[in-house]
Every structure is written in C-alpha cells, then in structure tokens.
C-alpha cells in the first residue's frame, strides 16, 4: 500500500510539469496577399510543423483564436505594408493548422515574415526576416556537337535571383527566433 501511494505521487508530479509545459507560446501563421490575411499553413509549412513540432518546438502551439504572436508572411516584392496591419487577438480562424492554397502572382526572391507581439495594444512588429531556398538554374548550355563556329550566346544570369520564396523556411526562421527569445 505504501509503495502504491508513493508511485502514484511520483507519477502525479511527473505528469503535472509535462502538461504545464505543453503550450507556453501560442502562435498563428498568416499569409498576406496584399488584400487580406489568411490564417493557416501552406502544405510545406504543414509538413514542417508536423515533422518538427515535437522535436524542436514542444512549447509552441498553433492557436488562431488567442495567439501570443502572429507570424505574417508574404511573397510580395513590397512588404512594408504589413507593418501597418491592425492585428488583434481573437480575430483569427479557429483552425490554424488548416492548409491554405495560394494564388499565383508576382513574387519576390524571398518569403518575408513579420512577427507581431499581441501582448501589446495595438500589436507591434518585434522581428522581421526572410525565407528562401536556392533556385535551380536552367541557363546551362545544351549538350551536343556544334556544327560549326557559333557565337557565344550564353545568358547573363548575374542579375537573376538565385533563390525562390520558401514559406516553410520563413516559418522555421520565425519559430527559431521566438525560441531564442
């Protein structure tokens, strides 16, 4: 009897801290298309969240209704308008893990993100950054024999962007910054 009470007490004290540590930082992720905020994750962001949440971000949870921070990202070339957004608690959707689809449009070479701290009224941007991945160059010369002297018509790719926007990388960079904070 004495051992079962001790075992129960030990288990009780082990379970309480684990449950209390589950969600310390509530986050919502939203995409800005220049007109509206859409709360949710892209398919790549959803895969990253599912894969890394338990390992890298055990104290984070996605919460669209009462987040502590909102990470707003965009692929728009001019992203300064995000700083002027009015972001408030309770304005988001109830399912922050839903997968969103993005309309194709003009994009920058990076996915720019802004982290809003909702503990302030109005919310303030506390950090900004980008997320991108290397693009595959298609400007290589075709293989094959030359049929005679041909002029050098190689493309000048020095001014082309060597990266493409990566919303999952932007989310990862934002999470890593919040984790260090």
TIVO-2410 file (N, C-alpha, C; in nm, 3 decimals):
# residues 181
REC num residu      c1      c2      c3 atome chaine
REC   1      X   0.082  -0.119   0.000     N      A
REC   1      X   0.000   0.000   0.000    CA      A
REC   1      X   0.087   0.126   0.000     C      A
REC   2      X   0.190   0.123   0.085     N      A
REC   2      X   0.278   0.238   0.096    CA      A
REC   2      X   0.347   0.266  -0.037     C      A
REC   3      X   0.389   0.159  -0.108     N      A
REC   3      X   0.458   0.176  -0.236    CA      A
REC   3      X   0.364   0.226  -0.345     C      A
REC   4      X   0.239   0.185  -0.343     N      A
REC   4      X   0.145   0.230  -0.445    CA      A
REC   4      X   0.114   0.379  -0.428     C      A
REC   5      X   0.109   0.428  -0.304     N      A
REC   5      X   0.086   0.571  -0.281    CA      A
REC   5      X   0.208   0.651  -0.327     C      A
REC   6      X   0.327   0.600  -0.298     N      A
REC   6      X   0.448   0.669  -0.342    CA      A
REC   6      X   0.456   0.671  -0.496     C      A
REC   7      X   0.425   0.559  -0.558     N      A
REC   7      X   0.427   0.551  -0.704    CA      A
REC   7      X   0.326   0.647  -0.764     C      A
REC   8      X   0.207   0.652  -0.707     N      A
REC   8      X   0.104   0.743  -0.756    CA      A
REC   8      X   0.148   0.888  -0.740     C      A
REC   9      X   0.211   0.921  -0.629     N      A
REC   9      X   0.258   1.058  -0.605    CA      A
REC   9      X   0.368   1.095  -0.704     C      A
REC  10      X   0.459   1.003  -0.731     N      A
REC  10      X   0.568   1.029  -0.827    CA      A
REC  10      X   0.510   1.052  -0.966     C      A
REC  11      X   0.417   0.965  -1.006     N      A
REC  11      X   0.354   0.980  -1.138    CA      A
REC  11      X   0.278   1.112  -1.147     C      A
REC  12      X   0.210   1.149  -1.041     N      A
REC  12      X   0.134   1.274  -1.039    CA      A
REC  12      X   0.227   1.394  -1.061     C      A
REC  13      X   0.340   1.396  -0.991     N      A
REC  13      X   0.432   1.508  -1.004    CA      A
REC  13      X   0.509   1.508  -1.135     C      A
REC  14      X   0.520   1.393  -1.200     N      A
REC  14      X   0.582   1.388  -1.332    CA      A
REC  14      X   0.486   1.436  -1.440     C      A
REC  15      X   0.358   1.406  -1.425     N      A
REC  15      X   0.258   1.442  -1.525    CA      A
REC  15      X   0.228   1.592  -1.523     C      A
REC  16      X   0.219   1.652  -1.406     N      A
REC  16      X   0.184   1.795  -1.396    CA      A
REC  16      X   0.284   1.884  -1.471     C      A
REC  17      X   0.416   1.872  -1.451     N      A
REC  17      X   0.506   1.959  -1.526    CA      A
REC  17      X   0.500   1.934  -1.676     C      A
REC  18      X   0.483   1.810  -1.718     N      A
REC  18      X   0.475   1.782  -1.861    CA      A
REC  18      X   0.354   1.849  -1.923     C      A
REC  19      X   0.240   1.844  -1.855     N      A
REC  19      X   0.120   1.906  -1.909    CA      A
REC  19      X   0.132   2.058  -1.905     C      A
REC  20      X   0.198   2.111  -1.803     N      A
REC  20      X   0.210   2.256  -1.792    CA      A
REC  20      X   0.304   2.313  -1.898     C      A
REC  21      X   0.398   2.231  -1.949     N      A
REC  21      X   0.493   2.278  -2.047    CA      A
REC  21      X   0.443   2.264  -2.190     C      A
REC  22      X   0.330   2.203  -2.212     N      A
REC  22      X   0.285   2.175  -2.348    CA      A
REC  22      X   0.272   2.300  -2.433     C      A
REC  23      X   0.204   2.402  -2.385     N      A
REC  23      X   0.179   2.518  -2.469    CA      A
REC  23      X   0.212   2.646  -2.394     C      A
REC  24      X   0.335   2.693  -2.411     N      A
REC  24      X   0.375   2.818  -2.347    CA      A
REC  24      X   0.363   2.936  -2.443     C      A
REC  25      X   0.381   2.909  -2.572     N      A
REC  25      X   0.375   3.017  -2.672    CA      A
REC  25      X   0.272   2.980  -2.777     C      A
REC  26      X   0.166   3.060  -2.784     N      A
REC  26      X   0.059   3.039  -2.882    CA      A
REC  26      X   0.088   3.124  -3.005     C      A
REC  27      X   0.085   3.059  -3.120     N      A
REC  27      X   0.124   3.126  -3.244    CA      A
REC  27      X   0.017   3.103  -3.351     C      A
REC  28      X  -0.003   3.205  -3.432     N      A
REC  28      X  -0.083   3.191  -3.554    CA      A
REC  28      X   0.007   3.228  -3.671     C      A
REC  29      X  -0.008   3.157  -3.781     N      A
REC  29      X   0.068   3.187  -3.903    CA      A
REC  29      X  -0.032   3.232  -4.008     C      A
REC  30      X  -0.002   3.345  -4.072     N      A
REC  30      X  -0.096   3.400  -4.170    CA      A
REC  30      X  -0.022   3.445  -4.295     C      A
REC  31      X  -0.090   3.435  -4.408     N      A
REC  31      X  -0.035   3.480  -4.536    CA      A
REC  31      X  -0.103   3.611  -4.574     C      A
REC  32      X  -0.024   3.709  -4.619     N      A
REC  32      X  -0.075   3.838  -4.665    CA      A
REC  32      X  -0.059   3.842  -4.815     C      A
REC  33      X  -0.171   3.856  -4.885     N      A
REC  33      X  -0.168   3.861  -5.032    CA      A
REC  33      X  -0.177   4.004  -5.085     C      A
REC  34      X  -0.173   4.101  -4.996     N      A
REC  34      X  -0.184   4.240  -5.036    CA      A
REC  34      X  -0.323   4.296  -5.011     C      A
REC  35      X  -0.420   4.206  -4.987     N      A
REC  35      X  -0.557   4.249  -4.963    CA      A
REC  35      X  -0.611   4.198  -4.831     C      A
REC  36      X  -0.578   4.072  -4.798     N      A
REC  36      X  -0.636   4.011  -4.678    CA      A
REC  36      X  -0.536   3.916  -4.613     C      A
REC  37      X  -0.555   3.892  -4.485     N      A
REC  37      X  -0.477   3.792  -4.412    CA      A
REC  37      X  -0.553   3.661  -4.415     C      A
REC  38      X  -0.483   3.553  -4.446     N      A
REC  38      X  -0.545   3.421  -4.441    CA      A
REC  38      X  -0.465   3.337  -4.342     C      A
REC  39      X  -0.530   3.300  -4.231     N      A
REC  39      X  -0.463   3.222  -4.128    CA      A
REC  39      X  -0.463   3.076  -4.171     C      A
REC  40      X  -0.347   3.015  -4.161     N      A
REC  40      X  -0.331   2.876  -4.198    CA      A
REC  40      X  -0.189   2.852  -4.248     C      A
REC  41      X  -0.161   2.730  -4.285     N      A
REC  41      X  -0.029   2.690  -4.329    CA      A
REC  41      X  -0.033   2.646  -4.475     C      A
REC  42      X   0.077   2.666  -4.545     N      A
REC  42      X   0.088   2.608  -4.678    CA      A
REC  42      X   0.115   2.459  -4.660     C      A
REC  43      X   0.103   2.379  -4.765     N      A
REC  43      X   0.134   2.236  -4.749    CA      A
REC  43      X   0.275   2.211  -4.696     C      A
REC  44      X   0.374   2.287  -4.744     N      A
REC  44      X   0.512   2.269  -4.695    CA      A
REC  44      X   0.526   2.312  -4.549     C      A
REC  45      X   0.459   2.419  -4.509     N      A
REC  45      X   0.462   2.461  -4.370    CA      A
REC  45      X   0.397   2.355  -4.281     C      A
REC  46      X   0.287   2.298  -4.328     N      A
REC  46      X   0.218   2.195  -4.252    CA      A
REC  46      X   0.307   2.072  -4.232     C      A
REC  47      X   0.377   2.031  -4.336     N      A
REC  47      X   0.470   1.917  -4.325    CA      A
REC  47      X   0.581   1.948  -4.225     C      A
REC  48      X   0.637   2.069  -4.234     N      A
REC  48      X   0.744   2.107  -4.142    CA      A
REC  48      X   0.692   2.107  -3.998     C      A
REC  49      X   0.575   2.165  -3.975     N      A
REC  49      X   0.517   2.172  -3.840    CA      A
REC  49      X   0.494   2.032  -3.785     C      A
REC  50      X   0.438   1.945  -3.865     N      A
REC  50      X   0.410   1.808  -3.821    CA      A
REC  50      X   0.539   1.734  -3.786     C      A
REC  51      X   0.641   1.753  -3.869     N      A
REC  51      X   0.769   1.683  -3.850    CA      A
REC  51      X   0.849   1.738  -3.732     C      A
REC  52      X   0.851   1.869  -3.712     N      A
REC  52      X   0.943   1.931  -3.615    CA      A
REC  52      X   0.881   1.977  -3.484     C      A
REC  53      X   0.750   1.983  -3.474     N      A
REC  53      X   0.685   2.038  -3.355    CA      A
REC  53      X   0.732   1.971  -3.227     C      A
REC  54      X   0.727   1.839  -3.223     N      A
REC  54      X   0.765   1.767  -3.102    CA      A
REC  54      X   0.912   1.773  -3.070     C      A
REC  55      X   0.997   1.779  -3.174     N      A
REC  55      X   1.141   1.778  -3.152    CA      A
REC  55      X   1.197   1.917  -3.121     C      A
REC  56      X   1.160   2.016  -3.201     N      A
REC  56      X   1.222   2.147  -3.190    CA      A
REC  56      X   1.137   2.250  -3.116     C      A
REC  57      X   1.004   2.235  -3.120     N      A
REC  57      X   0.916   2.338  -3.065    CA      A
REC  57      X   0.808   2.278  -2.973     C      A
REC  58      X   0.848   2.203  -2.871     N      A
REC  58      X   0.747   2.137  -2.788    CA      A
REC  58      X   0.661   2.234  -2.707     C      A
REC  59      X   0.708   2.355  -2.683     N      A
REC  59      X   0.631   2.451  -2.603    CA      A
REC  59      X   0.547   2.544  -2.690     C      A
REC  60      X   0.551   2.526  -2.823     N      A
REC  60      X   0.471   2.607  -2.914    CA      A
REC  60      X   0.342   2.535  -2.948     C      A
REC  61      X   0.237   2.611  -2.971     N      A
REC  61      X   0.115   2.553  -3.027    CA      A
REC  61      X   0.053   2.655  -3.122     C      A
REC  62      X  -0.016   2.603  -3.221     N      A
REC  62      X  -0.085   2.690  -3.315    CA      A
REC  62      X  -0.222   2.721  -3.257     C      A
REC  63      X  -0.254   2.849  -3.250     N      A
REC  63      X  -0.381   2.893  -3.193    CA      A
REC  63      X  -0.429   3.014  -3.272     C      A
REC  64      X  -0.533   2.996  -3.349     N      A
REC  64      X  -0.583   3.104  -3.433    CA      A
REC  64      X  -0.676   3.200  -3.360     C      A
REC  65      X  -0.723   3.163  -3.241     N      A
REC  65      X  -0.819   3.249  -3.173    CA      A
REC  65      X  -0.756   3.342  -3.071     C      A
REC  66      X  -0.659   3.294  -2.995     N      A
REC  66      X  -0.595   3.376  -2.891    CA      A
REC  66      X  -0.443   3.362  -2.894     C      A
REC  67      X  -0.377   3.391  -3.006     N      A
REC  67      X  -0.231   3.373  -3.011    CA      A
REC  67      X  -0.157   3.482  -2.935     C      A
REC  68      X  -0.035   3.447  -2.891     N      A
REC  68      X   0.054   3.545  -2.831    CA      A
REC  68      X   0.129   3.621  -2.941     C      A
REC  69      X   0.160   3.549  -3.049     N      A
REC  69      X   0.232   3.606  -3.163    CA      A
REC  69      X   0.162   3.564  -3.292     C      A
REC  70      X   0.166   3.653  -3.389     N      A
REC  70      X   0.118   3.620  -3.523    CA      A
REC  70      X   0.236   3.640  -3.618     C      A
REC  71      X   0.266   3.535  -3.693     N      A
REC  71      X   0.371   3.543  -3.794    CA      A
REC  71      X   0.301   3.565  -3.927     C      A
REC  72      X   0.319   3.683  -3.984     N      A
REC  72      X   0.257   3.716  -4.112    CA      A
REC  72      X   0.367   3.713  -4.216     C      A
REC  73      X   0.346   3.637  -4.323     N      A
REC  73      X   0.447   3.630  -4.428    CA      A
REC  73      X   0.384   3.664  -4.563     C      A
REC  74      X   0.468   3.704  -4.655     N      A
REC  74      X   0.422   3.740  -4.789    CA      A
REC  74      X   0.533   3.714  -4.889     C      A
REC  75      X   0.494   3.695  -5.013     N      A
REC  75      X   0.590   3.682  -5.122    CA      A
REC  75      X   0.591   3.810  -5.205     C      A
REC  76      X   0.514   3.907  -5.164     N      A
REC  76      X   0.506   4.032  -5.240    CA      A
REC  76      X   0.639   4.106  -5.235     C      A
REC  77      X   0.673   4.170  -5.345     N      A
REC  77      X   0.801   4.240  -5.351    CA      A
REC  77      X   0.803   4.360  -5.258     C      A
REC  78      X   0.689   4.422  -5.234     N      A
REC  78      X   0.682   4.533  -5.140    CA      A
REC  78      X   0.606   4.484  -5.018     C      A
REC  79      X   0.678   4.460  -4.909     N      A
REC  79      X   0.616   4.401  -4.791    CA      A
REC  79      X   0.602   4.498  -4.675     C      A
REC  80      X   0.640   4.623  -4.695     N      A
REC  80      X   0.633   4.720  -4.584    CA      A
REC  80      X   0.491   4.748  -4.539     C      A
REC  81      X   0.391   4.722  -4.625     N      A
REC  81      X   0.252   4.746  -4.585    CA      A
REC  81      X   0.209   4.655  -4.471     C      A
REC  82      X   0.279   4.544  -4.451     N      A
REC  82      X   0.244   4.452  -4.342    CA      A
REC  82      X   0.261   4.520  -4.206     C      A
REC  83      X   0.362   4.602  -4.192     N      A
REC  83      X   0.385   4.671  -4.064    CA      A
REC  83      X   0.265   4.754  -4.022     C      A
REC  84      X   0.186   4.797  -4.119     N      A
REC  84      X   0.072   4.885  -4.091    CA      A
REC  84      X  -0.057   4.808  -4.064     C      A
REC  85      X  -0.053   4.677  -4.073     N      A
REC  85      X  -0.173   4.597  -4.048    CA      A
REC  85      X  -0.218   4.611  -3.904     C      A
REC  86      X  -0.347   4.603  -3.884     N      A
REC  86      X  -0.402   4.600  -3.748    CA      A
REC  86      X  -0.429   4.454  -3.716     C      A
REC  87      X  -0.349   4.400  -3.627     N      A
REC  87      X  -0.362   4.259  -3.588    CA      A
REC  87      X  -0.404   4.257  -3.443     C      A
REC  88      X  -0.513   4.185  -3.414     N      A
REC  88      X  -0.566   4.179  -3.277    CA      A
REC  88      X  -0.593   4.035  -3.237     C      A
REC  89      X  -0.595   4.012  -3.107     N      A
REC  89      X  -0.633   3.881  -3.054    CA      A
REC  89      X  -0.778   3.853  -3.088     C      A
REC  90      X  -0.806   3.727  -3.110     N      A
REC  90      X  -0.944   3.686  -3.133    CA      A
REC  90      X  -0.996   3.711  -3.272     C      A
REC  91      X  -0.912   3.760  -3.361     N      A
REC  91      X  -0.960   3.790  -3.496    CA      A
REC  91      X  -0.935   3.675  -3.593     C      A
REC  92      X  -0.866   3.572  -3.550     N      A
REC  92      X  -0.826   3.464  -3.640    CA      A
REC  92      X  -0.928   3.353  -3.649     C      A
REC  93      X  -0.898   3.257  -3.733     N      A
REC  93      X  -0.983   3.140  -3.750    CA      A
REC  93      X  -0.963   3.041  -3.638     C      A
REC  94      X  -1.055   2.948  -3.628     N      A
REC  94      X  -1.046   2.852  -3.519    CA      A
REC  94      X  -0.956   2.734  -3.551     C      A
REC  95      X  -0.917   2.716  -3.678     N      A
REC  95      X  -0.832   2.604  -3.715    CA      A
REC  95      X  -0.703   2.654  -3.779     C      A
REC  96      X  -0.603   2.688  -3.697     N      A
REC  96      X  -0.480   2.745  -3.752    CA      A
REC  96      X  -0.394   2.645  -3.827     C      A
REC  97      X  -0.425   2.515  -3.814     N      A
REC  97      X  -0.346   2.414  -3.885    CA      A
REC  97      X  -0.405   2.379  -4.021     C      A
REC  98      X  -0.512   2.447  -4.059     N      A
REC  98      X  -0.569   2.415  -4.189    CA      A
REC  98      X  -0.467   2.449  -4.298     C      A
REC  99      X  -0.475   2.377  -4.408     N      A
REC  99      X  -0.383   2.400  -4.518    CA      A
REC  99      X  -0.447   2.499  -4.614     C      A
REC 100      X  -0.373   2.605  -4.646     N      A
REC 100      X  -0.426   2.707  -4.735    CA      A
REC 100      X  -0.363   2.693  -4.873     C      A
REC 101      X  -0.435   2.737  -4.973     N      A
REC 101      X  -0.381   2.740  -5.108    CA      A
REC 101      X  -0.353   2.885  -5.144     C      A
REC 102      X  -0.249   2.904  -5.218     N      A
REC 102      X  -0.206   3.039  -5.252    CA      A
REC 102      X  -0.227   3.063  -5.401     C      A
REC 103      X  -0.280   3.178  -5.435     N      A
REC 103      X  -0.297   3.215  -5.575    CA      A
REC 103      X  -0.161   3.257  -5.630     C      A
REC 104      X  -0.134   3.218  -5.752     N      A
REC 104      X  -0.008   3.258  -5.816    CA      A
REC 104      X  -0.012   3.407  -5.846     C      A
REC 105      X   0.097   3.472  -5.826     N      A
REC 105      X   0.104   3.615  -5.852    CA      A
REC 105      X   0.248   3.658  -5.853     C      A
REC 106      X   0.270   3.788  -5.865     N      A
REC 106      X   0.409   3.833  -5.864    CA      A
REC 106      X   0.473   3.802  -5.730     C      A
REC 107      X   0.596   3.752  -5.736     N      A
REC 107      X   0.661   3.717  -5.611    CA      A
REC 107      X   0.802   3.772  -5.607     C      A
REC 108      X   0.851   3.782  -5.486     N      A
REC 108      X   0.987   3.830  -5.462    CA      A
REC 108      X   1.081   3.711  -5.463     C      A
REC 109      X   1.206   3.733  -5.430     N      A
REC 109      X   1.301   3.622  -5.423    CA      A
REC 109      X   1.302   3.557  -5.286     C      A
REC 110      X   1.224   3.609  -5.191     N      A
REC 110      X   1.215   3.553  -5.057    CA      A
REC 110      X   1.074   3.568  -5.004     C      A
REC 111      X   1.040   3.482  -4.909     N      A
REC 111      X   0.916   3.498  -4.835    CA      A
REC 111      X   0.951   3.583  -4.713     C      A
REC 112      X   0.898   3.702  -4.707     N      A
REC 112      X   0.926   3.794  -4.598    CA      A
REC 112      X   0.828   3.767  -4.485     C      A
REC 113      X   0.878   3.763  -4.360     N      A
REC 113      X   0.788   3.743  -4.247    CA      A
REC 113      X   0.804   3.855  -4.145     C      A
REC 114      X   0.694   3.878  -4.073     N      A
REC 114      X   0.689   3.979  -3.967    CA      A
REC 114      X   0.624   3.912  -3.847     C      A
REC 115      X   0.686   3.925  -3.730     N      A
REC 115      X   0.630   3.866  -3.608    CA      A
REC 115      X   0.564   3.979  -3.528     C      A
REC 116      X   0.432   3.967  -3.511     N      A
REC 116      X   0.356   4.064  -3.431    CA      A
REC 116      X   0.342   4.009  -3.290     C      A
REC 117      X   0.372   4.092  -3.189     N      A
REC 117      X   0.352   4.057  -3.049    CA      A
REC 117      X   0.216   4.110  -3.009     C      A
REC 118      X   0.123   4.021  -2.978     N      A
REC 118      X  -0.012   4.061  -2.946    CA      A
REC 118      X  -0.032   4.097  -2.800     C      A
REC 119      X   0.075   4.091  -2.719     N      A
REC 119      X   0.058   4.134  -2.580    CA      A
REC 119      X   0.055   4.287  -2.570     C      A
REC 120      X   0.092   4.353  -2.676     N      A
REC 120      X   0.086   4.499  -2.683    CA      A
REC 120      X  -0.044   4.540  -2.752     C      A
REC 121      X  -0.095   4.657  -2.721     N      A
REC 121      X  -0.217   4.707  -2.787    CA      A
REC 121      X  -0.189   4.845  -2.841     C      A
REC 122      X  -0.184   4.869  -2.967     N      A
REC 122      X  -0.200   4.770  -3.074    CA      A
REC 122      X  -0.076   4.682  -3.085     C      A
REC 123      X  -0.092   4.572  -3.156     N      A
REC 123      X   0.018   4.477  -3.174    CA      A
REC 123      X   0.134   4.545  -3.245     C      A
REC 124      X   0.256   4.507  -3.207     N      A
REC 124      X   0.375   4.566  -3.268    CA      A
REC 124      X   0.459   4.458  -3.334     C      A
REC 125      X   0.531   4.496  -3.437     N      A
REC 125      X   0.624   4.404  -3.503    CA      A
REC 125      X   0.751   4.399  -3.418     C      A
REC 126      X   0.788   4.279  -3.373     N      A
REC 126      X   0.906   4.263  -3.289    CA      A
REC 126      X   1.024   4.205  -3.364     C      A
REC 127      X   1.000   4.148  -3.482     N      A
REC 127      X   1.109   4.089  -3.559    CA      A
REC 127      X   1.064   4.069  -3.703     C      A
REC 128      X   1.158   4.080  -3.796     N      A
REC 128      X   1.131   4.053  -3.936    CA      A
REC 128      X   1.243   3.966  -3.992     C      A
REC 129      X   1.215   3.899  -4.101     N      A
REC 129      X   1.316   3.816  -4.165    CA      A
REC 129      X   1.264   3.762  -4.296     C      A
REC 130      X   1.339   3.669  -4.353     N      A
REC 130      X   1.301   3.610  -4.481    CA      A
REC 130      X   1.324   3.460  -4.479     C      A
REC 131      X   1.269   3.396  -4.579     N      A
REC 131      X   1.292   3.254  -4.600    CA      A
REC 131      X   1.299   3.228  -4.749     C      A
REC 132      X   1.406   3.163  -4.793     N      A
REC 132      X   1.422   3.134  -4.934    CA      A
REC 132      X   1.500   3.005  -4.949     C      A
REC 133      X   1.493   2.948  -5.067     N      A
REC 133      X   1.576   2.832  -5.098    CA      A
REC 133      X   1.641   2.856  -5.233     C      A
REC 134      X   1.750   2.786  -5.256     N      A
REC 134      X   1.824   2.802  -5.381    CA      A
REC 134      X   1.736   2.760  -5.498     C      A
REC 135      X   1.741   2.839  -5.605     N      A
REC 135      X   1.667   2.801  -5.724    CA      A
REC 135      X   1.759   2.721  -5.816     C      A
REC 136      X   1.700   2.638  -5.896     N      A
REC 136      X   1.775   2.558  -5.991    CA      A
REC 136      X   1.793   2.640  -6.118     C      A
REC 137      X   1.915   2.657  -6.160     N      A
REC 137      X   1.943   2.736  -6.280    CA      A
REC 137      X   1.914   2.654  -6.404     C      A
REC 138      X   1.839   2.711  -6.496     N      A
REC 138      X   1.809   2.643  -6.622    CA      A
REC 138      X   1.884   2.708  -6.737     C      A
REC 139      X   1.984   2.786  -6.707     N      A
REC 139      X   2.055   2.859  -6.810    CA      A
REC 139      X   2.181   2.787  -6.859     C      A
REC 140      X   2.190   2.656  -6.835     N      A
REC 140      X   2.307   2.582  -6.879    CA      A
REC 140      X   2.299   2.558  -7.029     C      A
REC 141      X   2.415   2.546  -7.091     N      A
REC 141      X   2.419   2.519  -7.234    CA      A
REC 141      X   2.377   2.376  -7.261     C      A
REC 142      X   2.305   2.352  -7.370     N      A
REC 142      X   2.269   2.215  -7.405    CA      A
REC 142      X   2.392   2.137  -7.448     C      A
REC 143      X   2.390   2.008  -7.418     N      A
REC 143      X   2.500   1.922  -7.459    CA      A
REC 143      X   2.481   1.883  -7.605     C      A
REC 144      X   2.588   1.851  -7.674     N      A
REC 144      X   2.578   1.809  -7.813    CA      A
REC 144      X   2.692   1.867  -7.894     C      A
REC 145      X   2.699   1.823  -8.014     N      A
REC 145      X   2.806   1.872  -8.101    CA      A
REC 145      X   2.768   2.003  -8.163     C      A
REC 146      X   2.869   2.083  -8.188     N      A
REC 146      X   2.847   2.208  -8.260    CA      A
REC 146      X   2.870   2.179  -8.408     C      A
REC 147      X   2.790   2.238  -8.490     N      A
REC 147      X   2.802   2.218  -8.634    CA      A
REC 147      X   2.890   2.322  -8.700     C      A
REC 148      X   2.958   2.395  -8.629     N      A
REC 148      X   3.044   2.499  -8.683    CA      A
REC 148      X   3.062   2.605  -8.579     C      A
REC 149      X   3.138   2.707  -8.613     N      A
REC 149      X   3.157   2.813  -8.514    CA      A
REC 149      X   3.025   2.885  -8.485     C      A
REC 150      X   2.989   2.887  -8.360     N      A
REC 150      X   2.866   2.955  -8.319    CA      A
REC 150      X   2.903   3.070  -8.227     C      A
REC 151      X   2.832   3.178  -8.239     N      A
REC 151      X   2.861   3.289  -8.148    CA      A
REC 151      X   2.825   3.250  -8.005     C      A
REC 152      X   2.896   3.309  -7.911     N      A
REC 152      X   2.868   3.284  -7.770    CA      A
REC 152      X   2.739   3.355  -7.731     C      A
REC 153      X   2.636   3.277  -7.708     N      A
REC 153      X   2.506   3.335  -7.673    CA      A
REC 153      X   2.464   3.292  -7.532     C      A
REC 154      X   2.559   3.282  -7.444     N      A
REC 154      X   2.524   3.243  -7.307    CA      A
REC 154      X   2.446   3.357  -7.242     C      A
REC 155      X   2.359   3.319  -7.157     N      A
REC 155      X   2.277   3.416  -7.087    CA      A
REC 155      X   2.354   3.477  -6.971     C      A
REC 156      X   2.332   3.604  -6.950     N      A
REC 156      X   2.388   3.670  -6.833    CA      A
REC 156      X   2.289   3.652  -6.719     C      A
REC 157      X   2.319   3.558  -6.630     N      A
REC 157      X   2.227   3.530  -6.519    CA      A
REC 157      X   2.270   3.599  -6.391     C      A
REC 158      X   2.367   3.688  -6.400     N      A
REC 158      X   2.418   3.753  -6.279    CA      A
REC 158      X   2.312   3.840  -6.212     C      A
REC 159      X   2.214   3.888  -6.289     N      A
REC 159      X   2.112   3.975  -6.229    CA      A
REC 159      X   1.984   3.899  -6.195     C      A
REC 160      X   1.978   3.772  -6.226     N      A
REC 160      X   1.860   3.693  -6.193    CA      A
REC 160      X   1.870   3.649  -6.047     C      A
REC 161      X   1.756   3.642  -5.979     N      A
REC 161      X   1.761   3.595  -5.840    CA      A
REC 161      X   1.805   3.449  -5.835     C      A
REC 162      X   1.890   3.415  -5.738     N      A
REC 162      X   1.934   3.278  -5.726    CA      A
REC 162      X   1.857   3.204  -5.616     C      A
REC 163      X   1.748   3.262  -5.573     N      A
REC 163      X   1.665   3.197  -5.473    CA      A
REC 163      X   1.518   3.220  -5.504     C      A
REC 164      X   1.436   3.136  -5.446     N      A
REC 164      X   1.292   3.148  -5.461    CA      A
REC 164      X   1.230   3.151  -5.322     C      A
REC 165      X   1.114   3.215  -5.308     N      A
REC 165      X   1.050   3.223  -5.177    CA      A
REC 165      X   1.021   3.083  -5.120     C      A
REC 166      X   1.042   3.067  -4.992     N      A
REC 166      X   1.013   2.941  -4.925    CA      A
REC 166      X   0.939   2.970  -4.795     C      A
REC 167      X   0.804   2.965  -4.799     N      A
REC 167      X   0.725   2.994  -4.678    CA      A
REC 167      X   0.758   2.904  -4.559     C      A
REC 168      X   0.794   2.777  -4.585     N      A
REC 168      X   0.829   2.687  -4.475    CA      A
REC 168      X   0.958   2.733  -4.408     C      A
REC 169      X   1.055   2.778  -4.486     N      A
REC 169      X   1.181   2.829  -4.431    CA      A
REC 169      X   1.156   2.958  -4.353     C      A
REC 170      X   1.067   3.043  -4.404     N      A
REC 170      X   1.032   3.166  -4.332    CA      A
REC 170      X   0.970   3.132  -4.196     C      A
REC 171      X   0.878   3.035  -4.194     N      A
REC 171      X   0.815   2.995  -4.068    CA      A
REC 171      X   0.920   2.937  -3.973     C      A
REC 172      X   1.009   2.853  -4.024     N      A
REC 172      X   1.116   2.795  -3.942    CA      A
REC 172      X   1.203   2.905  -3.882     C      A
REC 173      X   1.243   3.003  -3.962     N      A
REC 173      X   1.327   3.112  -3.913    CA      A
REC 173      X   1.255   3.192  -3.805     C      A
REC 174      X   1.126   3.216  -3.825     N      A
REC 174      X   1.047   3.290  -3.725    CA      A
REC 174      X   1.036   3.209  -3.596     C      A
REC 175      X   1.007   3.078  -3.606     N      A
REC 175      X   0.999   2.992  -3.487    CA      A
REC 175      X   1.132   2.990  -3.413     C      A
REC 176      X   1.242   2.977  -3.488     N      A
REC 176      X   1.374   2.973  -3.424    CA      A
REC 176      X   1.402   3.103  -3.348     C      A
REC 177      X   1.362   3.216  -3.406     N      A
REC 177      X   1.383   3.344  -3.337    CA      A
REC 177      X   1.300   3.348  -3.209     C      A
REC 178      X   1.174   3.306  -3.217     N      A
REC 178      X   1.089   3.306  -3.096    CA      A
REC 178      X   1.141   3.210  -2.991     C      A
REC 179      X   1.198   3.100  -3.033     N      A
REC 179      X   1.251   3.001  -2.939    CA      A
REC 179      X   1.368   3.060  -2.860     C      A
REC 180      X   1.450   3.142  -2.926     N      A
REC 180      X   1.566   3.203  -2.858    CA      A
REC 180      X   1.525   3.318  -2.768     C      A
REC 181      X   1.412   3.380  -2.798     N      A
REC 181      X   1.366   3.498  -2.724    CA      A
REC 181      X   1.331   3.467  -2.582     C      A
***
